[in-house]
Amino acid sequence: MKIEDVVATLESFAPLPLQESYDNAGLQIGLTVAEVSGVLLCLDVTEEVICEAVEKGCNLIVAHHPLLFRPLRRVTDRTLPERCVRLALEKGVAIYAAHTNLDNAAGGVNAVIAERIGLEQTMMLRPNTLGGGSGLIGVLPEAEEACVFLRRLSELFRVECLMHNEWLRRPVKKVALCGGAGDFLLEDAVSAGADCFITGEMHYHLYMGMEQVIQIAVLGHYQSEQFTKELMADILRKAFPYLKLVVSSICTNPIKYLTSNCSSSWE
């Protein structure tokens, strides 16, 4: 089996034309005619992840976030992407990214989030003409008090610090969501009559004026997309039952959370 076979399967599920104009999904490093020894699935490509792929006998990494999001002007040891490019080439590891095309695909990243929450009757929040769209909206089987629903979200997504606006003084039934940096869909959620909008990141000023209009729940970028690895594994497993698939065990979330009982590492 060749890398091009894996790529074709991923792009059949999440065609590249579904990606946003600013994105750089697709093959990042490597040759599509190379034989695949195994596929490592991750959210982010780091040096540690590349070493994990090599250790597990995988010569292809399929990531959600592109390693090469912006053009490189040089390949040195100065930045993480530059170091990863050098290491991947040195180790013979190809890298592919399924990013906003996977976000916007039917049954993609947002569908995984909705399924985990238990949403029913889901549809695209902002559909496009290609059969996909941004975000999802659906309904809970039963309405929940806002504080109960947000606490359930925190547990489901293992969120250390869930950010939200003031508690909504009506039950939450209709829920809109967008994994990752999805705050551009807040007004769409309001217009669609959602009681709650869930995303991974939100700018400070967008919280303003939304009190009792809609419950905002911000999980964290990594937390909202953490189950994307399993989604990519399911897509490939159905097409290639005997392909070696390894879900990365490395947490690549660069954000840490200071708690009151936290001690300094240098103490």
Secondary structure, DSSP 8 states (H G I E B T S, - for coil): -BHHHHHHHHHHHS-GGGS-TT---EEEES-TTSB-S-EEEESS--HHHHHHHHHTT-SEEEESS-S-SS--S--SSSSHHHHHHHHHHHHT-EEEE--HHHHHSTTSHHHHHHHHHT-EEEEEEEE-TTS-EEEEEEEEEEEE-HHHHHHHHHHHTT-SS-EE-S--SS-EEEEEEESSS-GGGHHHHHHTT-SEEEES---GGGGTT-TTT-EEEE--HHHHHTTHHHHHHHHHHHH-TTS-EEE------------TT---TT-
